[in-house]
Amino acid sequence: MKTNKKLVPTVLSVALSTFLLTGTVSAQTVTDSPHGRLNTHWWPEQLNLAPLRQNDPRSNPLGEDFNYAEAFQQVDLDAVKADLEALMTDSQDWWPADFGHYGPFFIRMAWHSAGTYREGDGRGGAGGGQQRFEPLNSWPDNVNLDRARRLLWPIKQKYGENLSWADLMVLTGNVALETMGFKTFGFAGGREDDWEPDIMYWGPENEFLGDERHGENRTLDNPLAAVEMGLIYVNPEGPNGNPDPIAAAHDIRVTFGRMAMNDEETVALIAGGHTFGKAHGAHDPGECLGAEPAAAGIESQGIGWENTCGKGHSEDTITSGLEGAWSALPTRWTMQYLENLFGFEWEQTRSPAGAIQWIPVEGQASNLVPDAFDPDTRHAPIMFTTDLSLREDPVYREISLRFLENPEEFEDAFARAWFKLTHRDMGPSARYLGDHVPSEALIWQDPIPEVDYDLVNDSDIGSLKATILDSGLSVPELVRTAWASASTFRGSDMRGGANGARVRLEPQISWDVNSPDELTRVLDTLEGIQSDFNDSQRGNKQISLADLIVLAGNAAVEKAAADAGVEVDVTFNPGRGDATQEHTDVDAFNVLRPYADGFRNYYREDSRLAPPQMLVDRSNLLNLTVPEMSVLVGGLRVLDANYDGVQHGVFTDRPGTLSNDFFVNLLDMSNRWAVSDDHEGIYIAYDRSSGEQKWTATPVDLIFGSNTELRAVAELYASNTYQERFVHDFVKAWNKVMNLDRFDD
């Protein structure tokens, strides 16, 4: 949905959103601020490490020991659903329900909570309950959803910490559908609440409803999904307000595709969602609506968009600026949306707020739709420009007509698409909690066969590590392979990681960042070790390749540490399974391919950000802190783990040994660094006395000496007294990455 262009945020609200997105603020903002200028005002190009410091445990009032999975299991979901069912028709005077039923309102809330998900970087989605925070809380597309959550507050208050806002919003959407006669596909809990806004890139615009994200031929910049700042999906009036259904279809296909939806799922979601409820555009927003929640007065207590026209709600409600309902039964599951879409010809008109919409020609069906509050008033059905896309686009039209002719197929498609929409960011089904989790495994859940054999014990692990180290594979080769497998993990949507050993499957086996020839050779050797071990066992004991890859990396790290004079034992927990190519969606996994991996000194020229910024972005997806990022870069450099064997940043004369040489030599003042004359983006270290060339580096390497915050960490790891601690810190961070995707223990 989209609100009127006049609904623009205040300078303060824009400043907040801009800071959250980029870590920078405008000069006008800091001039107006009573708190003074931030460092990012004086030095806007300074590397922003804030994403690695978000969600600090100290911000969580529940404490680090709180276990949401255990707390959620104490909730009687049937009792919660009964409370929600009662709420659906318990219309409140301060915000009355359209047609006496809050169902459509809550569907929109759940949809907009989950609908921010984007496949490109896995960010957004329902997890964390981010709709409660800025900028989403104040997005123009989320007008009045602050009230939806206020309606839910008594239920949230009743169940407290045992039921997160993130789970409650999705569950409420499901119950809304069910109370209106629709059978949902299922529901899974397990979304923990965040306690602060995610720091993520929402777009380059400096004002809401701006569009500066499209290139030539309206190509949408990655990783963005929505077509304008402050929208969940597309402009319902058409691209930038152009009422062209075919042009709108292009935007729909790109946007929903970026959200991991195919054409059939897209049609099902639009047609199914618009089966219910109505749009609200009773008056001109510019004349009626006050500031969004972030800019409203403190006395508003977080409620924004105060409506001064008429009652301020009910028949005077303003949300999207469009006005009307799609069907004659807007609180029941019917086929009327599709029946009306194809049963009438449509002509362009405008809502009372001035927004472009469509009604049947020549006054047809002018009394078909009931009024939301006045039983004596009837209206014509409406369509958005984007609705007509389902009729005019050839592919969408074919799917829509098939759904129209096959109601059961349509119902099943919408149920599955809704489930995917509201669960896509949860990751593997091992994270799904509750009694309403569907039993069917879906390919977008990245299924991995359950481990149905006995796991290796400590004796087996020791024997396997010895075999691996005697196989002829080097420490760097084993480290690179384990890192290639595990570092695909994204904490944003819990996808990727070592579990499943998909590094041996397409598309990962062919990614250039993984050096396919070397990777294939290493995997062939490890598969031979796996086969020999499994064949030699009596009974049901086996080891998966996924486990063996991690174990091999661990063994290499232990050897590299021992070569540095430090004995360590890298914790290993078996239990990973091996996925199959059949259960691996190549296109869906290809979005995990990194544009840059600073840990391996890999950088693609089409990356959105500079190399150091891409390192921070990737570290954020790996749930790393600033020290963890730093120690991993320093350790992986001396372990010679770079992409394709490049030597940039390998500041050591003993590669393969886990030393602190990277930091020691980076900070050595006998080195003079200069920009390379021959290779763009490369720097050369010369000995200050002899002028001899010593090292080469990329910006990702040198940032640890030039950025003051990172230099402070680098100085610690370069200290003579901290060499052993460096190894232990590396092992701890390494082990974290190797196990990020373990939700089965």
ZAMARGU-4260 file (C-alpha; in steps of 0.2 Angstrom, whole numbers, plus 5000, padded with zeros to 4 digits):
<rodrens>
0) 5000/5000/5000 | 5006/5018/4998 | 5001/5034/5006 | 4999/5051/4998 | 5015/5061/4994
5) 5011/5074/5006 | 5014/5062/5020 | 5032/5067/5022 | 5043/5065/5037 | 5050/5079/5047
10) 5068/5084/5046 | 5071/5075/5063 | 5063/5059/5057 | 5073/5059/5041 | 5089/5062/5051
15) 5085/5047/5061 | 5081/5036/5046 | 5097/5042/5037 | 5108/5039/5052 | 5101/5021/5054
20) 5104/5018/5036 | 5121/5025/5033 | 5128/5031/5050 | 5129/5049/5043 | 5118/5064/5047
25) 5115/5080/5037 | 5122/5096/5041 | 5105/5104/5044 | 5101/5090/5056 | 5116/5092/5067
30) 5114/5111/5067 | 5097/5108/5074 | 5102/5095/5086 | 5105/5100/5105 | 5117/5085/5106
35) 5131/5092/5095 | 5139/5085/5080 | 5144/5067/5078 | 5160/5061/5071 | 5151/5056/5055
40) 5147/5074/5052 | 5165/5080/5052 | 5171/5064/5043 | 5156/5057/5034 | 5167/5044/5024
45) 5174/5036/5041 | 5170/5017/5042 | 5154/5015/5052 | 5156/5000/5064 | 5139/5003/5072
50) 5131/4987/5063 | 5143/4976/5073 | 5138/4984/5089 | 5119/4983/5087 | 5108/4971/5098
55) 5121/4972/5112 | 5115/4960/5126 | 5115/4975/5138 | 5101/4982/5128 | 5090/4966/5131
60) 5080/4968/5147 | 5077/4949/5147 | 5096/4945/5150 | 5108/4934/5141 | 5102/4918/5150
65) 5084/4920/5144 | 5079/4906/5132 | 5064/4911/5121 | 5062/4893/5114 | 5059/4887/5132
70) 5048/4901/5136 | 5037/4899/5120 | 5034/4881/5124 | 5025/4886/5140 | 5012/4895/5130
75) 4996/4887/5125 | 4994/4893/5107 | 4976/4887/5107 | 4972/4899/5121 | 4981/4913/5112
80) 4971/4910/5096 | 4955/4910/5106 | 4960/4927/5113 | 4964/4933/5096 | 4948/4927/5089
85) 4938/4936/5102 | 4948/4952/5098 | 4943/4951/5080 | 4926/4957/5082 | 4928/4967/5099
90) 4927/4984/5090 | 4935/4998/5101 | 4928/5015/5101 | 4945/5023/5099 | 4948/5013/5083
95) 4932/5005/5077 | 4934/4989/5066 | 4929/4990/5047 | 4914/4980/5044 | 4914/4975/5063
100) 4930/4964/5060 | 4948/4968/5063 | 4954/4954/5052 | 4959/4963/5037 | 4968/4976/5047
105) 4978/4963/5056 | 4982/4954/5039 | 4990/4970/5034 | 5000/4972/5050 | 5007/4954/5048
110) 5010/4956/5029 | 5019/4972/5032 | 5029/4965/5046 | 5035/4950/5036 | 5035/4959/5019
115) 5051/4969/5021 | 5061/4953/5018 | 5072/4954/5003 | 5082/4939/4996 | 5097/4948/4991
120) 5104/4950/5009 | 5091/4941/5019 | 5087/4957/5029 | 5070/4962/5034 | 5056/4951/5038
125) 5045/4947/5053 | 5059/4941/5064 | 5063/4953/5078 | 5047/4962/5077 | 5055/4977/5069
130) 5039/4985/5064 | 5039/4992/5082 | 5054/5003/5078 | 5059/5017/5067 | 5060/5019/5053
135) 5047/5005/5049 | 5036/5011/5063 | 5035/5028/5054 | 5035/5022/5036 | 5021/5030/5025
140) 5016/5012/5020 | 5013/5008/5038 | 5001/5022/5042 | 4989/5017/5057 | 4998/5000/5060
145) 5004/5008/5076 | 4985/5006/5081 | 4985/4988/5076 | 4998/4984/5089 | 4989/4994/5102
150) 4974/4984/5099 | 4985/4968/5102 | 4994/4975/5118 | 4982/4967/5131 | 4986/4950/5123
155) 5004/4954/5123 | 5003/4960/5141 | 4994/4944/5146 | 5008/4932/5139 | 5023/4943/5142
160) 5040/4937/5137 | 5033/4920/5133 | 5026/4926/5117 | 5037/4939/5107 | 5029/4953/5097
165) 5037/4945/5081 | 5028/4929/5084 | 5012/4937/5089 | 5010/4948/5074 | 5012/4934/5062
170) 5000/4923/5072 | 4987/4937/5073 | 4988/4937/5054 | 4984/4919/5053 | 4970/4919/5065
175) 4963/4934/5056 | 4962/4923/5040 | 4955/4908/5049 | 4941/4919/5057 | 4936/4924/5040
180) 4934/4907/5033 | 4952/4903/5026 | 4962/4888/5031 | 4980/4892/5033 | 4995/4881/5030
185) 5002/4882/5047 | 5011/4893/5060 | 5028/4892/5068 | 5034/4902/5082 | 5052/4905/5087
190) 5055/4923/5082 | 5064/4932/5096 | 5061/4951/5098 | 5074/4964/5095 | 5076/4978/5107
195) 5082/4991/5095 | 5081/4995/5076 | 5091/4985/5064 | 5105/4995/5056 | 5102/4991/5037
200) 5102/4999/5020 | 5084/5004/5015 | 5089/5015/5000 | 5098/5030/4995 | 5083/5042/4996
205) 5083/5057/5009 | 5064/5058/5009 | 5050/5045/5010 | 5041/5040/4994 | 5057/5046/4985
210) 5063/5035/4970 | 5082/5036/4967 | 5085/5017/4967 | 5081/5013/4948 | 5094/5012/4934
215) 5092/5011/4916 | 5076/5002/4910 | 5070/5003/4928 | 5082/4990/4935 | 5081/4990/4954
220) 5097/4992/4964 | 5102/4977/4974 | 5099/4972/4988 | 5083/4983/4988 | 5066/4976/4985
225) 5053/4990/4987 | 5052/5002/4973 | 5051/5018/4983 | 5058/5023/5000 | 5045/5019/5013
230) 5035/5006/5003 | 5034/4988/5007 | 5031/4983/4989 | 5026/4994/4974 | 5016/5010/4972
235) 4998/5004/4969 | 4994/5018/4958 | 5008/5012/4946 | 5026/5016/4944 | 5029/5033/4952
240) 5010/5036/4950 | 5009/5032/4932 | 4993/5022/4930 | 5000/5009/4918 | 4996/4991/4923
245) 5009/4983/4911 | 5022/4995/4918 | 5016/4991/4936 | 5018/4972/4932 | 5036/4975/4929
250) 5038/4983/4946 | 5028/4969/4954 | 5038/4955/4946 | 5054/4963/4951 | 5049/4967/4969
255) 5041/4951/4973 | 5055/4941/4965 | 5067/4951/4976 | 5056/4944/4990 | 5059/4926/4984
260) 5041/4925/4976 | 5038/4917/4959 | 5024/4923/4947 | 5012/4911/4954 | 5015/4915/4972
265) 5014/4934/4968 | 4997/4932/4960 | 4991/4921/4974 | 4997/4934/4987 | 4989/4949/4978
270) 4973/4941/4974 | 4972/4932/4991 | 4976/4948/5001 | 4964/4959/4992 | 4950/4947/4995
275) 4949/4955/5012 | 4946/4972/5018 | 4947/4989/5010 | 4958/5004/5007 | 4956/5020/5016
280) 4957/5037/5008 | 4942/5047/5014 | 4951/5064/5014 | 4966/5073/5008 | 4980/5067/5020
285) 4989/5084/5018 | 4974/5092/5025 | 4970/5080/5039 | 4985/5070/5045 | 4998/5075/5058
290) 5016/5069/5060 | 5021/5051/5059 | 5025/5042/5076 | 5043/5047/5076 | 5039/5065/5075
295) 5023/5066/5085 | 5022/5075/5102 | 5027/5065/5117 | 5009/5066/5123 | 5004/5055/5108
300) 5013/5041/5117 | 5020/5033/5101 | 5004/5035/5091 | 5006/5045/5074 | 4996/5052/5060
305) 4983/5060/5070 | 4968/5063/5059 | 4958/5079/5062 | 4945/5077/5049 | 4928/5071/5054
310) 4929/5057/5067 | 4947/5054/5063 | 4943/5036/5061 | 4929/5025/5054 | 4922/5032/5038
315) 4935/5046/5039 | 4950/5035/5040 | 4965/5039/5030 | 4979/5026/5026 | 4984/5023/5008
320) 4975/5037/5001 | 4965/5025/4990 | 4947/5022/4995 | 4935/5006/4994 | 4934/4988/4994
325) 4937/4974/4981 | 4923/4963/4985 | 4905/4963/4992 | 4911/4951/5007 | 4927/4959/5013
330) 4927/4949/5029 | 4925/4932/5021 | 4936/4921/5010 | 4928/4921/4993 | 4932/4921/4974
335) 4925/4938/4972 | 4941/4947/4969 | 4945/4937/4954 | 4927/4937/4948 | 4926/4956/4949
340) 4943/4958/4941 | 4938/4949/4925 | 4919/4951/4926 | 4920/4970/4923 | 4929/4983/4912
345) 4937/4996/4922 | 4939/5015/4921 | 4951/5026/4929 | 4944/5037/4943 | 4951/5046/4959
350) 4948/5043/4978 | 4942/5057/4989 | 4961/5059/4993 | 4965/5061/4975 | 4974/5044/4972
355) 4971/5035/4956 | 4961/5020/4956 | 4948/5011/4945 | 4930/5007/4946 | 4918/4997/4934
360) 4913/5007/4918 | 4896/5015/4916 | 4891/5014/4934 | 4891/4995/4934 | 4890/4986/4951
365) 4888/5003/4959 | 4879/4996/4974 | 4889/4980/4975 | 4900/4983/4990 | 4893/4987/5008
370) 4900/5002/5017 | 4911/4998/5032 | 4901/5007/5044 | 4884/5013/5037 | 4872/4999/5033
375) 4862/5010/5022 | 4876/5014/5010 | 4883/5004/4996 | 4898/5007/4984 | 4906/5001/4968
380) 4921/4989/4970 | 4938/4996/4966 | 4954/4990/4959 | 4971/4997/4960 | 4982/4999/4945
385) 4993/4985/4952 | 4977/4974/4953 | 4974/4977/4934 | 4992/4971/4931 | 4985/4953/4935
390) 4973/4955/4921 | 4984/4964/4908 | 5001/4955/4910 | 5000/4939/4900 | 5009/4928/4913
395) 4999/4935/4927 | 4983/4934/4917 | 4985/4916/4913 | 4988/4912/4932 | 4974/4922/4938
400) 4962/4914/4926 | 4968/4897/4931 | 4965/4902/4949 | 4948/4908/4945 | 4943/4892/4936
405) 4951/4881/4950 | 4946/4889/4967 | 4954/4875/4977 | 4970/4877/4968 | 4970/4896/4972
410) 4966/4893/4990 | 4981/4881/4992 | 4992/4893/4982 | 4988/4907/4994 | 4990/4897/5009
415) 5007/4891/5004 | 5012/4909/4998 | 5006/4917/5014 | 5016/4904/5025 | 5031/4907/5014
420) 5029/4926/5016 | 5027/4925/5035 | 5041/4912/5038 | 5054/4915/5024 | 5066/4924/5036
425) 5066/4910/5049 | 5078/4899/5041 | 5078/4880/5042 | 5063/4871/5050 | 5074/4866/5065
430) 5070/4883/5071 | 5051/4881/5070 | 5042/4880/5087 | 5024/4875/5092 | 5010/4863/5088
435) 5005/4871/5072 | 5021/4868/5062 | 5017/4859/5045 | 5025/4842/5043 | 5028/4845/5024
440) 5046/4850/5020 | 5047/4864/5008 | 5062/4868/4996 | 5063/4886/5001 | 5066/4880/5019
445) 5083/4873/5013 | 5079/4855/5019 | 5093/4844/5025 | 5090/4825/5029 | 5089/4821/5047
450) 5104/4812/5055 | 5098/4794/5058 | 5114/4786/5062 | 5126/4786/5077 | 5138/4800/5079
455) 5157/4799/5080 | 5165/4800/5097 | 5180/4808/5104 | 5191/4793/5099 | 5184/4793/5081
460) 5187/4812/5080 | 5205/4811/5085 | 5208/4797/5072 | 5200/4807/5058 | 5210/4822/5062
465) 5226/4812/5061 | 5220/4805/5044 | 5216/4822/5037 | 5232/4830/5042 | 5241/4815/5034
470) 5231/4816/5018 | 5243/4828/5009 | 5231/4843/5011 | 5239/4858/5017 | 5233/4869/5032
475) 5228/4883/5020 | 5218/4872/5009 | 5208/4864/5024 | 5205/4881/5031 | 5199/4889/5015
480) 5187/4874/5012 | 5179/4875/5029 | 5178/4894/5028 | 5170/4892/5011 | 5157/4880/5018
485) 5152/4889/5034 | 5154/4908/5029 | 5139/4907/5018 | 5128/4909/5033 | 5117/4924/5035
490) 5111/4929/5052 | 5098/4940/5043 | 5087/4925/5037 | 5097/4910/5045 | 5101/4903/5028
495) 5118/4895/5022 | 5132/4888/5033 | 5141/4872/5034 | 5126/4861/5038 | 5121/4852/5023
500) 5138/4853/5014 | 5131/4862/5000 | 5148/4869/4996 | 5150/4853/4986 | 5134/4856/4976
505) 5128/4869/4963 | 5129/4883/4963 | 5142/4885/4977 | 5155/4872/4970 | 5156/4884/4955
510) 5158/4901/4963 | 5174/4909/4959 | 5177/4915/4977 | 5178/4896/4981 | 5192/4893/4969
515) 5182/4878/4961 | 5197/4868/4955 | 5205/4868/4972 | 5189/4866/4981 | 5184/4850/4970
520) 5201/4843/4974 | 5200/4845/4992 | 5182/4838/4993 | 5187/4823/4983 | 5200/4819/4996
525) 5189/4822/5011 | 5175/4812/5002 | 5188/4798/5001 | 5192/4799/5020 | 5173/4799/5023
530) 5170/4784/5013 | 5184/4774/5021 | 5179/4779/5038 | 5160/4775/5035 | 5164/4758/5027
535) 5175/4753/5041 | 5162/4755/5054 | 5152/4741/5062 | 5134/4746/5067 | 5126/4762/5062
540) 5140/4775/5065 | 5144/4787/5051 | 5151/4805/5048 | 5143/4817/5036 | 5154/4826/5024
545) 5147/4842/5032 | 5154/4837/5048 | 5171/4831/5040 | 5173/4848/5032 | 5172/4857/5048
550) 5182/4844/5057 | 5196/4846/5044 | 5196/4865/5046 | 5197/4863/5065 | 5212/4851/5063
555) 5221/4863/5052 | 5218/4877/5065 | 5224/4866/5079 | 5240/4862/5069 | 5243/4880/5064
560) 5241/4885/5082 | 5253/4872/5088 | 5266/4878/5075 | 5264/4895/5083 | 5268/4887/5100
565) 5250/4887/5107 | 5241/4871/5110 | 5222/4872/5107 | 5207/4861/5106 | 5194/4867/5094
570) 5177/4861/5100 | 5168/4850/5087 | 5150/4845/5089 | 5145/4832/5076 | 5127/4830/5069
575) 5127/4840/5053 | 5118/4832/5038 | 5122/4831/5020 | 5109/4840/5008 | 5106/4834/4990
580) 5106/4843/4974 | 5087/4839/4972 | 5083/4848/4988 | 5094/4863/4984 | 5086/4877/4974
585) 5101/4884/4963 | 5093/4901/4960 | 5089/4903/4979 | 5106/4898/4984 | 5115/4909/4971
590) 5109/4924/4981 | 5121/4919/4995 | 5136/4921/4983 | 5146/4935/4991 | 5149/4951/4982
595) 5164/4953/4993 | 5172/4943/5007 | 5185/4953/5016 | 5190/4938/5026 | 5197/4930/5010
600) 5202/4947/5002 | 5189/4944/4988 | 5180/4959/4980 | 5169/4961/4965 | 5169/4977/4956
605) 5150/4977/4956 | 5149/4978/4975 | 5138/4991/4981 | 5150/4997/4995 | 5169/5000/4996
610) 5179/4985/5002 | 5180/4990/5021 | 5161/4993/5021 | 5158/4977/5013 | 5168/4968/5026
615) 5158/4976/5040 | 5142/4971/5030 | 5148/4953/5029 | 5153/4953/5047 | 5136/4959/5052
620) 5128/4944/5042 | 5139/4933/5052 | 5134/4940/5068 | 5152/4945/5073 | 5157/4959/5084
625) 5171/4971/5080 | 5185/4960/5090 | 5178/4944/5082 | 5179/4952/5064 | 5197/4959/5068
630) 5204/4942/5075 | 5197/4932/5061 | 5204/4944/5047 | 5221/4943/5056 | 5221/4925/5058
635) 5214/4920/5041 | 5228/4931/5033 | 5242/4922/5041 | 5234/4905/5038 | 5235/4910/5019
640) 5216/4908/5017 | 5215/4922/5004 | 5204/4919/4988 | 5214/4911/4974 | 5230/4912/4983
645) 5232/4931/4982 | 5246/4937/4994 | 5238/4954/4999 | 5238/4955/5018 | 5248/4940/5021
650) 5260/4949/5032 | 5270/4934/5038 | 5285/4924/5032 | 5277/4908/5040 | 5261/4906/5031
655) 5250/4892/5038 | 5255/4896/5056 | 5242/4905/5067 | 5253/4919/5073 | 5248/4938/5076
660) 5260/4943/5062 | 5247/4951/5053 | 5244/4964/5066 | 5263/4965/5071 | 5269/4969/5053
665) 5254/4980/5049 | 5258/4992/5064 | 5277/4991/5061 | 5283/5009/5058 | 5298/5002/5048
670) 5285/5000/5034 | 5280/5014/5023 | 5264/5012/5014 | 5260/5019/4996 | 5247/5017/4983
675) 5252/5005/4969 | 5255/5013/4952 | 5251/4997/4943 | 5236/4990/4951 | 5221/5000/4957
680) 5215/4997/4974 | 5232/4989/4980 | 5244/4996/4992 | 5263/4992/4994 | 5273/4992/5009
685) 5292/4998/5007 | 5305/4996/5020 | 5309/5014/5026 | 5328/5011/5026 | 5331/5001/5011
690) 5316/5005/5000 | 5314/4986/4997 | 5296/4981/4994 | 5289/4970/5008 | 5271/4967/5007
695) 5255/4971/4997 | 5238/4975/5004 | 5220/4980/5000 | 5210/4993/5009 | 5202/4979/5019
700) 5220/4975/5026 | 5225/4993/5029 | 5209/4999/5037 | 5215/4990/5053 | 5229/5002/5054
705) 5220/5018/5048 | 5203/5017/5057 | 5206/5022/5075 | 5193/5010/5082 | 5200/4995/5073
710) 5218/5001/5076 | 5214/5000/5095 | 5210/4982/5093 | 5224/4978/5081 | 5236/4986/5094
715) 5230/4974/5107 | 5232/4959/5096 | 5250/4965/5091 | 5256/4966/5109 | 5269/4954/5114
720) 5259/4950/5130 | 5243/4945/5119 | 5250/4933/5107 | 5243/4917/5115 | 5226/4926/5119
725) 5226/4930/5100 | 5226/4912/5096 | 5212/4908/5108 | 5202/4922/5103 | 5204/4917/5085
730) 5199/4899/5089 | 5183/4905/5098 | 5178/4916/5084 | 5182/4902/5071 | 5171/4890/5081
735) 5157/4903/5081 | 5157/4904/5062 | 5158/4885/5060 | 5142/4883/5071 | 5131/4898/5067
740) 5119/4887/5058 | 5117/4874/5071 | 5099/4875/5077 | 5098/4856/5080 | 5106/4855/5097
</rodrens>
